[in-house]
Amino acid sequence: MKRDTIFYELFQEFPNIFFELIGETNANPNIYNFKSQEIKRRGFRLDGIFVPPKGNRNQPTYFLEVQCYKDLKFYVRFLTSIILFFNQYPPYSPDWYAIVIFDTHKHDVSCPGYLNALEQAHVKRFYLSDMGDDAYESLGLGILKLIVEGKRKAKKSAKQLVDKAKQELSDKAAKETFLELIESIVINKYPKLSREEVQEMLSLNLIRGTRYYQELEEEITAKVEKKVKAEVKEQVKAEVKEQVKAEVKEQVKAEVKEEFKLDMATRLLQRGISPQEVAAVLELDVEAVNNIASSQS
């Protein structure tokens, strides 16, 4: 997943992170509609726009650009796109800001003098590379810093964010979405990592519910289903075909659940997670998990 896509999904799902970054902590992110906008017939596109509700003249419009490479004509293109937007889509509010998020200072360029009036009144810049380690005290700022974090610190920082998300996000859907975004950032940062290495890095019990976990579950389900179908194939007769189908379905469901849990328990124990924690995560009997642990020693 490319950086632009990660930023867009992050602000789409968690608009409060954008307002935390720009220091507008009193703003209500829930009233805004965040979207990417194509400028008709001009070949221009804005990365993202936070549009206040229709009729609300007290909340400004925020135009967002994420810039991770050097473009000498960046400010001309960005501010021109905004003016063209106003021509095609008259704003609800007279106030507006052009927010630029740079990964590092070296990708910023000088704004042409003839745009000074617009720049001074409306442009605000934020550099992710300026964030210190205290950014990880916040889930929102922390995940932004993780995007530009060096590879030597990224693994530890990703684990720290996963732990924090597990503790602080009570909404299950929000937690799973946040964990998937962390996973996407890690995969983007370490493109050569295998799925097993991603599991090693983030700990399976902490990424339960994410795309990786679901793919692993589907893989095990397919294997067990194939095995069970082969075992009952000889039992199927014409007069009891429907009955056997129902029995196969129930048997597959039961064996998939059991084999999946046992397989996950073995892997988690191998990574040093205690039998008690494994039992709690997978809803297994502690004694059964202890038996697995004993067989590994």
N, C-alpha and C positions, 0 to 999 in steps of 0.2 A: 504494500500500500504506500503510495507516494505521500510526501509531507503535506502537500496541499489538501489531499483527501483526508488525511488525519486531522488537520486543523478544522476543516469544514465539518466533519462528523463530530468532533469534540464540541464545537460551538453550537452545532445543531442540537445535540443531545443535552449539553450542559451550558446554556447561555450565561449562567451566573459566573462561569470562569472568565469569560470575556470582560465582564464588568468589574470583576475583582482585579484583573490585570491592569485596566486603565484607571483604577482607583475610584470608580463610581459605585461604592458599596451600598449607597442608599437607593440606587436605581432598582426598579422592579423588572427583572429580566423576563418575567412571564408574560408581560404585556406586549413584548416585541415579537415580530415575525422575522426570522432569520432566513435569508435566501441568497442564492447566487443569481446574478442578473446579466443577461446578454443584452448588449446595446444594439438595437436593430439596424441592419444595413451598414454598420460601421466597422465590424470586425473587432469591437472592444467587448471585454467582459470584466465584470467586477467580481472579485473572489467571494465577497459576502457583504450583505447589507442588513443591519438591524433596523427594521422599519417600525415606528410606533403605530399604535392603532389609529384608524381613520378618525379625524375630528379631534385628536389629541395634539394640541399646539404647544404643550408645555414640555414634551419630551423630545430631545433631538434625534435626528437620524444619524446612524453611525455607518460609514463606509469602511470596509476592512480589506486590506491587502497584506498578504504574507509574502515576504521577499527573502529568498534564500540564495540569491545569486546577484551579481552586479549587473545593473542595467542603467547605462548613462542617461537614457530617456525615461526612466521610471516615473519621475514626478510629472513630466509632461503627459505621459500616457494615463497615469492614475487620475490626475485632476481633470484632464480632458474627458475621461470616461464619466466622471461625476457630473460635469456640466452637461454632457450629452444625455445623461440619465434625467437630469432636471427638465430638459427640453421634452423628453418623451413621457416622463412620469412625474408630474408636478408633486412636490412633497407636501405632506400634511402639516409639517412643522417648519418654521423658518430657520431653526437652528440645526446645524449639521457639523460633523467632524470627520476628518479623513484619518483613520487609524492605520498606522503601518507597523507591522510586527516583523522585525529583522531577526534572523538567527544570530547575526554577529555584526559589529560595527563596520567591518570591512566591506560589507555588501551595500552600505548606504552610499549615496552620491549627493552632490550639490544640487540644490533646487535652482533652476534658472531665475535670474533677477526679475524677469517680467512676471513671475508668479509669486513674488514676495508677499504681496498683499493677501493672497489666498493661503499661502503657507503659514504666515504668522498668525492668522486668525483661526485657521481650521485644522492644520496638520499636527498630529501628535505621533511621536515615534516611541517604540518600545523595543529594547534589545534583550533577547532571551539570554544571551551570553553574560549579561550583567547580573543575572540572578545568582545569589549565593546559596549555600546549602540550606539556609533557613527557609527557602522556598518549599522544601519538602515538608514543612510543618503544615502546609495547606495542600489539600488534594488537588485543587484547581491549579495553583501555581506550580505545584510539584510535577504534575503531568506535563506541563508546558516546558519546564526545565529538563525533564527526561528526554524530550525530543532532541535537544541540543547537547545532552550530556555526553562526555567522552566515553569510549567503550570500557575503559578501565574501571569507571565508577558506575556505569549504567546498570550492571547486574545487581549490585547491592542496592542502588536507588530504586530499581523496579520492585525488588522484594519489599523494600520499605513502604512503597506506595500500595502494594497489594495488601500488606498487613493493615495499613491505615484504612484502606477502602473497606476491608472486611469488618473493621471495628466501627467505622463511622457511618457507612451507608446502610440504612435499615431497609430501604426499598429494594426488593430482590431484583427487579428489572433494571433499576439504575446501577446496582452493584455489578450485575453481569455485563452491562454495556460498558461500564468503566473498566472492568477487568479485560474485556475484549480490546479496548483501545490501548491499554498497557501492552497486551500481547502483540497488537499490530505494530506498536512502536518498537518493541524488542525485535520482532521478526524483520522489520525494516532496517534496524541497526545492525543485526547479525544475520544477513541473508543466507549464510551457509549453515546455519544451525539446523539440525534435524528436529523432528517433533519431540523425540526423547530428550534432547538437550534443552528444549524450551520447557519441558516438564521438569527437568532437573533444576532449571534456573528459578522457576516460579512456584514450584511445589504443587502437585496435582490437587491436593485437598483445598488449596486456595483458589484454584481456577476452575473449580467445579461449576458447570453451567456455561462456561465459555465455549466458543466454537471448537477449540482443540479438544476439550473434554467430550463434547457431543460427537465429534468425528471418531474419537477413540471408542466411544460406546457403540456407535453404529458399526464400526469394524468388528468388534467382538460379537455383536448381535448377529451379523451376517455369517460369521464363522460357525457359531453355535447352531444357528438355524439350519445351515447346510448339513451339519453333523446329525442333528436330530431327524431331519427329513430322510437322510440316508438310512438311519436305523429303523425307521418305521415303514419304509417303502414296501418291504416284503409283506407287511401286515394288511396293506390296503387291498380290499376286495370290492368288486362292483357293488354288492348288496349293502355294504357298510361304508361306502366311500365318504359320504357326508359326515357320518359319525366320527370316522377316523380323522378327518380334516379338523374337526373341532378339538379332538384330543391332541393332535399334533400342535395346534395353535397354543393350547394351554401348556403343553409340555415345553414348547419353545420358550414361551414367556417365563416359565419358572426356571428353566435351566440357564437362560440368558442372564436373568437377574442374579442367580447364585454364582455362575461362573464369572460374571463381570465383577462382582464384589470381591470374590476370592483373588482374582487377578490383580485388582486394584490394591487390595490389602497387601499382597506380596510386594508390589512395587513400592508402596509407601513405606513399608517396614525396611526395605533395602535402602531407603533414603534417610533412615534414622528417625522417622516419626514414631512416637511411642505407640504401643498397642492400644492404650486407652484412647488416644486421639484418633487412631485409625478406626477403632470400633465406633466412636461417636460420629465420625464423618460418614462412614458407610453403613451405619445402623446394623452392625454385626455384634454378636455376643463376644464379650471380652475374652472369654475362655477360648473360643474358636480362634481368635486373632493370636492369642498367646501360643496356641498349638502351631500355628503357621510360623510364628517367630522362632519357636523351638526347633522346628524342622529345618530352618535356615542356618541355625548356629552349629 
